[in-house]
Amino acid sequence: MTLVHLTRIDPAKNMRRFYRLDMQPDLFGGVALVRAWGRIGSAGQVRSYVYPDPAAACVALEKQQRVKMRRGYLPLDHGFRLRNHQA
């Protein structure tokens, strides 16, 4: 798993957020965990953290994914299905 795309949508609070995690190789043999977040439709913000190997980056990715899902974020495909069933 190298790409995780989560969304948090709550129309009552006018909340439409995304959170994306991606693992990418860096130029020095390590692995960068790139985190991007913001309001859906905007460029958002991006931050990158470098890890010495893919295993360490994967652990960090999974930990951050669990944190965001505890805060109400859902995988992108879940939100898409939810909106289509409501319409």
Buried (B, 14 or more C-beta within 10 A) or exposed (E): EEEBBBBBBEEEEEEBBBBBBBBEEEEEEBBBBBBBBBEEEEEBEEEEBEBEEBEBBBEBBEEBBEEBBEEEBBBBEEBEEEEEEEE
